[in-house]
Amino acid sequence: MSSRKRAAAGGEPDGKMLLVPSSLPTVSRRRVLFGAAAFALLGSTATACRSSSPPPEIAELTAQLDRARSDSQLASDAAPGAPPPVAQALTAISSERSKHAQALSDELVRMVGKDAPTATPTSTTAQPVKPPTVQEVIGALHESADTAAQLAARQTGYRAGLLGSIAASCAAAYTVALVTPGAPQ
């Protein structure tokens, strides 16, 4: 290699390499602590912004959970005032909707990793209300079947099957179990 090429490559023309000292920047403890504090603040800000609303699939399943609990209570409340065969059907529907609520709750716990978030009803002291009618239960079950079927169509895997099963159960309840003999369908 010629002396010119060695000089261009960083060496001396006489064949010796130049020793270039490299000094690493010194970092003080104060700078490290300041950086860690800034990083922690940035992380907590990002977490606070992100945790304001649950993902849509959790919100939709929570709505289904609340609907199942509400339908169960509605059927249970309507049973005492109904004729014996209808009262038995309402009791069975209440039990079935409770099982749906438990299955939805279990799925939400699996997804979230903690107890299922729900909308908690507020209790007020009011005059006793008249018990719901069978028609009100049928209407609620019809709406539950429709919303569960629509949600099942947008899901995959276990959730799609769970919601499809819930939709079918609700539809069977209001079209078969609660139809009184001789009533138009």
Rosetta silent file (secondary structure, phi, psi, omega in degrees, C-alpha in Angstrom):
SEQUENCE: MSSRKRAAAGGEPDGKMLLVPSSLPTVSRRRVLFGAAAFALLGSTATACRSSSPPPEIAELTAQLDRARSDSQLASDAAPGAPPPVAQALTAISSERSKHAQALSDELVRMVGKDAPTATPTSTTAQPVKPPTVQEVIGALHESADTAAQLAARQTGYRAGLLGSIAASCAAAYTVALVTPGAPQ
SCORE:     score description
SCORE:     0.000 S_00000001
   1 L     0.000  136.368 -178.462    0.000    0.000    0.000 S_00000001
   2 L   -76.139  163.198 -177.564    1.420    3.404   -0.885 S_00000001
   3 H   -66.891  -27.940  177.699    2.018    6.052    1.731 S_00000001
   4 H   -68.616  -43.502 -179.259   -0.731    8.167    0.265 S_00000001
   5 H   -66.690  -37.876  177.812   -3.284    5.365    0.606 S_00000001
   6 H   -65.830  -38.539  179.529   -2.177    4.671    4.164 S_00000001
   7 H   -66.674  -38.641  178.589   -2.503    8.332    5.038 S_00000001
   8 H   -69.931  -30.449  179.719   -6.002    8.408    3.534 S_00000001
   9 L   -81.905   -0.324  177.212   -6.915    5.256    5.467 S_00000001
  10 L   104.910    4.025 -179.250   -5.937    6.910    8.747 S_00000001
  11 E  -100.359  167.062  176.402   -2.365    5.741    9.044 S_00000001
  12 L   -77.930  152.694  176.609    0.891    7.661    9.158 S_00000001
  13 L   -63.798  -20.440 -179.341    2.981    7.859    5.990 S_00000001
  14 L   -90.130    6.677  175.484    5.751    6.027    7.856 S_00000001
  15 L    98.223   -2.008  177.982    3.491    2.965    8.500 S_00000001
  16 L   -92.906  141.624  177.005    2.359    3.719   12.025 S_00000001
  17 E   -85.002  144.844  176.570   -1.319    3.932   12.851 S_00000001
  18 L   -80.907  137.137  175.670   -2.580    6.947   14.691 S_00000001
  19 L   -92.471  114.864 -179.551   -4.063    6.251   18.061 S_00000001
  20 L  -105.568  113.185  179.956   -7.343    8.149   18.319 S_00000001
  21 L   -70.806  135.683  175.868   -8.629    8.249   21.862 S_00000001
  22 L  -114.888  123.058  179.067  -12.326    7.723   22.150 S_00000001
  23 L  -108.377  129.914  176.550  -13.941    9.060   25.217 S_00000001
  24 L   -78.954  143.576  179.350  -17.397    7.897   26.140 S_00000001
  25 L   -65.812  139.933  178.807  -19.711   10.615   27.327 S_00000001
  26 L   -84.410  138.306 -179.367  -20.022   10.642   31.063 S_00000001
  27 L  -118.437  123.397 -179.002  -23.505   10.231   32.399 S_00000001
  28 L   -84.150  160.692  176.521  -24.272   11.529   35.821 S_00000001
  29 H   -61.414  -35.678 -179.734  -26.661    9.912   38.253 S_00000001
  30 H   -61.438  -42.370  179.843  -28.796   13.017   38.052 S_00000001
  31 H   -66.325  -39.981  178.538  -29.202   12.603   34.286 S_00000001
  32 H   -64.555  -45.426  179.750  -30.080    8.897   34.689 S_00000001
  33 H   -65.029  -39.106  178.243  -32.669    9.666   37.386 S_00000001
  34 H   -64.054  -43.114  178.449  -34.162   12.471   35.337 S_00000001
  35 H   -63.241  -41.682  179.434  -34.464   10.178   32.304 S_00000001
  36 H   -65.324  -40.554  178.959  -36.081    7.426   34.371 S_00000001
  37 H   -65.323  -41.393  179.098  -38.582    9.888   35.862 S_00000001
  38 H   -64.951  -40.677  178.932  -39.454   11.243   32.415 S_00000001
  39 H   -64.321  -42.339  179.095  -39.893    7.709   31.070 S_00000001
  40 H   -64.391  -41.857  178.903  -42.167    6.766   33.994 S_00000001
  41 H   -64.080  -42.876  178.488  -44.258    9.903   33.511 S_00000001
  42 H   -63.893  -41.652  179.383  -44.610    9.244   29.804 S_00000001
  43 H   -64.924  -42.215  179.575  -45.616    5.613   30.472 S_00000001
  44 H   -69.794  -33.024  176.959  -48.263    6.540   33.030 S_00000001
  45 H   -66.582  -43.172  179.177  -49.683    9.198   30.727 S_00000001
  46 H   -64.938  -39.658  178.830  -49.973    6.714   27.877 S_00000001
  47 H   -66.035  -41.893 -179.677  -51.636    4.173   30.178 S_00000001
  48 H   -64.470  -38.197  178.913  -54.108    6.734   31.477 S_00000001
  49 H   -69.612  -35.288 -175.306  -55.088    7.742   27.965 S_00000001
  50 H   -77.841  -30.162 -171.295  -55.483    4.137   26.842 S_00000001
  51 L   -86.795   11.407 -176.264  -57.565    2.855   29.765 S_00000001
  52 L   -71.963  -32.316  179.280  -60.536    5.189   29.306 S_00000001
  53 L  -140.135  143.230 -179.616  -62.694    2.730   27.360 S_00000001
  54 L   -72.735  159.416  175.748  -62.593   -1.038   26.982 S_00000001
  55 L   -58.552  153.562 -175.181  -62.013   -2.615   23.576 S_00000001
  56 H   -57.231  -39.247 -177.667  -65.235   -2.984   21.555 S_00000001
  57 H   -65.585  -31.657  177.345  -65.450   -6.770   21.892 S_00000001
  58 H   -71.321  -42.382  178.654  -65.341   -6.487   25.681 S_00000001
  59 H   -63.149  -39.500 -179.821  -68.019   -3.796   25.688 S_00000001
  60 H   -68.303  -41.629  177.997  -70.224   -5.895   23.403 S_00000001
  61 H   -68.782  -34.193  176.233  -69.856   -9.024   25.528 S_00000001
  62 H   -64.277  -39.425  176.718  -70.502   -6.968   28.663 S_00000001
  63 H   -63.445  -39.199  177.151  -73.735   -5.704   27.097 S_00000001
  64 H   -65.815  -38.897  177.241  -74.714   -9.327   26.375 S_00000001
  65 H   -62.115  -46.919  178.861  -73.887  -10.250   29.975 S_00000001
  66 H   -62.876  -38.323  178.756  -76.071   -7.450   31.322 S_00000001
  67 H   -65.304  -41.761  179.423  -78.867   -8.466   28.937 S_00000001
  68 H   -62.929  -43.621  178.302  -78.678  -12.110   30.105 S_00000001
  69 H   -63.954  -41.665 -179.841  -78.898  -11.059   33.742 S_00000001
  70 H   -65.308  -44.060  178.608  -81.787   -8.717   32.995 S_00000001
  71 H   -62.703  -39.890  179.335  -83.688  -11.384   31.027 S_00000001
  72 H   -61.446  -45.337  179.725  -83.166  -13.886   33.837 S_00000001
  73 H   -66.799  -40.318 -179.863  -84.586  -11.457   36.395 S_00000001
  74 H   -62.691  -46.111  179.308  -87.455  -10.482   34.098 S_00000001
  75 H   -65.216  -39.107  178.751  -88.484  -14.120   33.542 S_00000001
  76 H   -64.748  -40.474  179.503  -88.154  -14.834   37.252 S_00000001
  77 H   -70.093  -30.039 -177.870  -90.334  -11.840   38.135 S_00000001
  78 H   -81.781  -21.666 -174.366  -92.994  -12.804   35.573 S_00000001
  79 H   -60.060  -45.205 -175.895  -93.264  -16.461   36.692 S_00000001
  80 H   -61.207  -29.441 -177.949  -95.433  -16.037   39.851 S_00000001
  81 H   -92.724    2.307 -176.834  -98.266  -14.319   37.965 S_00000001
  82 L   -97.285  157.054  174.685  -98.350  -16.742   35.029 S_00000001
  83 L   -60.208  154.867 -173.696 -100.426  -19.927   34.634 S_00000001
  84 H   -49.059  -47.537 -178.923  -98.601  -23.086   35.835 S_00000001
  85 H   -66.307  -36.541  179.237  -97.235  -24.354   32.468 S_00000001
  86 H   -71.989  -37.152  177.924  -96.032  -20.878   31.494 S_00000001
  87 H   -62.228  -39.647  176.995  -94.600  -20.303   34.974 S_00000001
  88 H   -63.711  -41.943  178.774  -92.541  -23.481   34.623 S_00000001
  89 H   -64.257  -41.624  179.325  -91.268  -22.300   31.237 S_00000001
  90 H   -64.277  -38.703  177.837  -90.401  -18.876   32.669 S_00000001
  91 H   -64.602  -42.121  178.096  -88.503  -20.508   35.537 S_00000001
  92 H   -65.661  -39.172  178.888  -86.568  -22.660   33.061 S_00000001
  93 H   -66.057  -41.316  177.434  -85.833  -19.595   30.897 S_00000001
  94 H   -59.324  -44.488  179.062  -84.628  -17.675   33.954 S_00000001
  95 H   -64.273  -42.717 -179.764  -82.274  -20.531   34.800 S_00000001
  96 H   -64.028  -42.904  179.368  -81.033  -20.786   31.213 S_00000001
  97 H   -68.182  -30.491  173.988  -80.349  -17.045   30.985 S_00000001
  98 H   -64.899  -39.410  177.012  -78.458  -17.252   34.300 S_00000001
  99 H   -66.365  -37.349  175.401  -76.270  -19.936   32.735 S_00000001
 100 H   -61.619  -43.732  179.721  -75.731  -17.682   29.716 S_00000001
 101 H   -60.756  -40.942  179.610  -74.676  -14.887   32.055 S_00000001
 102 H   -65.713  -42.297  179.276  -72.199  -17.202   33.773 S_00000001
 103 H   -64.651  -41.045  177.441  -70.710  -18.357   30.447 S_00000001
 104 H   -66.380  -40.647  177.635  -70.361  -14.747   29.252 S_00000001
 105 H   -61.664  -43.904  178.370  -68.826  -13.745   32.572 S_00000001
 106 H   -61.054  -40.559  179.501  -66.321  -16.606   32.323 S_00000001
 107 H   -67.402  -39.912  177.827  -65.366  -15.523   28.793 S_00000001
 108 H   -65.202  -39.538  177.403  -64.918  -11.906   29.888 S_00000001
 109 H   -62.954  -41.019  178.517  -62.733  -13.023   32.793 S_00000001
 110 H   -63.197  -40.059 -178.546  -60.652  -15.066   30.361 S_00000001
 111 H   -72.917  -44.479 -172.847  -60.290  -12.069   28.026 S_00000001
 112 H   -88.935  -32.966 -178.572  -59.657   -9.377   30.639 S_00000001
 113 L    91.635    6.332  176.676  -57.924  -11.433   33.309 S_00000001
 114 L  -150.435 -177.723 -177.940  -60.121  -10.182   36.138 S_00000001
 115 L   -54.324  146.749 -176.905  -63.790  -10.057   37.081 S_00000001
 116 L   -66.339  132.043  176.766  -66.104   -9.156   34.245 S_00000001
 117 L   -74.736  135.813  178.124  -66.957   -5.464   34.003 S_00000001
 118 L  -138.535  160.614  172.341  -70.693   -4.849   34.150 S_00000001
 119 L   -83.797  117.294 -178.039  -73.066   -1.992   34.350 S_00000001
 120 L   -88.283  126.200  179.392  -74.308   -2.078   37.897 S_00000001
 121 L   -71.231  144.349  176.932  -77.947   -1.111   38.259 S_00000001
 122 L   -89.352  138.396 -179.764  -78.723    1.552   40.782 S_00000001
 123 L  -101.065  135.216  176.940  -81.300    0.642   43.345 S_00000001
 124 L  -128.974  151.648  177.197  -83.922    3.119   44.390 S_00000001
 125 L   -88.796  115.356 -177.534  -86.727    2.787   46.835 S_00000001
 126 L  -138.532  174.434  177.389  -89.913    3.137   44.852 S_00000001
 127 L   -62.553  146.875  177.408  -93.479    1.969   44.837 S_00000001
 128 L   -60.372  134.587  179.583  -93.850   -1.732   44.022 S_00000001
 129 L   -96.549  155.839  179.412  -94.199   -2.166   40.301 S_00000001
 130 L   -71.747  146.489 -177.988  -96.501   -4.652   38.677 S_00000001
 131 L   -63.064  150.876 -179.823  -94.768   -7.849   37.594 S_00000001
 132 L   -66.747  154.362  178.695  -93.724   -8.084   33.957 S_00000001
 133 L   -90.181  166.384  177.186  -95.991   -9.865   31.525 S_00000001
 134 H   -62.571  -36.525  179.111  -95.115  -12.874   29.401 S_00000001
 135 H   -62.826  -37.351  177.072  -95.242  -10.577   26.355 S_00000001
 136 H   -66.252  -38.468  177.373  -92.558   -8.353   27.906 S_00000001
 137 H   -65.311  -43.519  178.069  -90.379  -11.402   28.490 S_00000001
 138 H   -59.833  -43.812  178.472  -90.946  -12.514   24.888 S_00000001
 139 H   -61.560  -42.975  179.613  -89.975   -9.037   23.648 S_00000001
 140 H   -65.954  -41.761  179.130  -86.803   -9.009   25.732 S_00000001
 141 H   -66.447  -36.989  177.793  -85.829  -12.511   24.581 S_00000001
 142 H   -61.716  -46.524  178.999  -86.496  -11.557   20.951 S_00000001
 143 H   -65.176  -39.448  178.018  -84.192   -8.556   21.263 S_00000001
 144 H   -63.330  -41.946  178.531  -81.545  -10.646   23.054 S_00000001
 145 H   -62.734  -43.456 -179.739  -81.660  -13.265   20.299 S_00000001
 146 H   -64.244  -47.283 -177.470  -81.271  -10.628   17.593 S_00000001
 147 H   -68.673  -36.861  178.239  -78.351   -8.819   19.221 S_00000001
 148 H   -67.142  -38.945  178.798  -76.538  -12.060   20.083 S_00000001
 149 H   -65.881  -41.550  178.431  -76.958  -13.330   16.509 S_00000001
 150 H   -64.500  -41.107  179.711  -75.625  -10.073   15.046 S_00000001
 151 H   -69.795  -37.741  179.266  -72.640  -10.133   17.380 S_00000001
 152 H   -61.426  -35.214 -179.677  -71.974  -13.825   16.689 S_00000001
 153 H   -65.867  -22.981 -179.863  -71.703  -13.053   12.982 S_00000001
 154 L   -96.887   -2.424 -176.841  -68.802  -10.665   13.709 S_00000001
 155 L  -103.851  172.739  174.979  -66.925  -13.040   16.036 S_00000001
 156 L  -133.595  163.070  172.675  -64.774  -16.109   15.478 S_00000001
 157 H    62.782 -140.514 -174.835  -64.058  -19.289   17.361 S_00000001
 158 H   -58.284  -43.268 -178.119  -65.466  -19.912   20.804 S_00000001
 159 H   -61.958  -39.820  178.053  -67.109  -16.487   21.129 S_00000001
 160 H   -63.227  -43.221  178.695  -69.004  -16.936   17.866 S_00000001
 161 H   -65.210  -42.591  179.050  -70.246  -20.336   19.032 S_00000001
 162 H   -60.811  -49.021 -178.609  -71.197  -19.042   22.466 S_00000001
 163 H   -68.216  -35.557  176.123  -73.161  -16.118   21.067 S_00000001
 164 H   -64.420  -40.078  177.856  -74.787  -18.283   18.392 S_00000001
 165 H   -65.123  -41.500  178.185  -75.884  -20.736   21.070 S_00000001
 166 H   -63.406  -43.423  179.298  -77.295  -17.907   23.178 S_00000001
 167 H   -61.855  -43.204 -179.919  -79.186  -16.520   20.168 S_00000001
 168 H   -65.887  -40.858  179.818  -80.646  -19.952   19.396 S_00000001
 169 H   -64.008  -43.921  179.175  -81.639  -20.542   23.010 S_00000001
 170 H   -64.670  -42.210  179.595  -83.397  -17.181   23.267 S_00000001
 171 H   -63.565  -42.395  178.063  -85.182  -17.735   19.952 S_00000001
 172 H   -64.540  -36.094 -179.053  -86.328  -21.197   21.058 S_00000001
 173 H   -65.000  -44.802 -176.721  -87.532  -19.773   24.359 S_00000001
 174 H   -85.888  -19.890  179.220  -89.796  -17.141   22.849 S_00000001
 175 H   -95.717  -24.016 -176.426  -90.969  -19.174   19.836 S_00000001
 176 H  -115.274  -56.417 -172.468  -91.470  -22.579   21.482 S_00000001
 177 H   -68.750  -33.863 -175.425  -91.460  -22.471   25.274 S_00000001
 178 L  -101.874   10.720  177.086  -93.594  -19.370   25.736 S_00000001
 179 L   -86.590  120.483  178.772  -96.154  -20.025   23.036 S_00000001
 180 L   -81.570  144.590 -179.773  -99.468  -20.868   24.627 S_00000001
 181 L   -58.133  135.051  179.076 -101.594  -23.504   22.911 S_00000001
 182 L    86.625   -7.551  179.361 -104.046  -21.966   20.488 S_00000001
 183 L   -83.307  143.191  177.660 -102.182  -18.648   20.312 S_00000001
 184 L   -67.196  145.087 -178.186 -101.196  -17.350   16.855 S_00000001
 185 L  -104.373    0.000    0.000  -97.493  -17.622   16.118 S_00000001
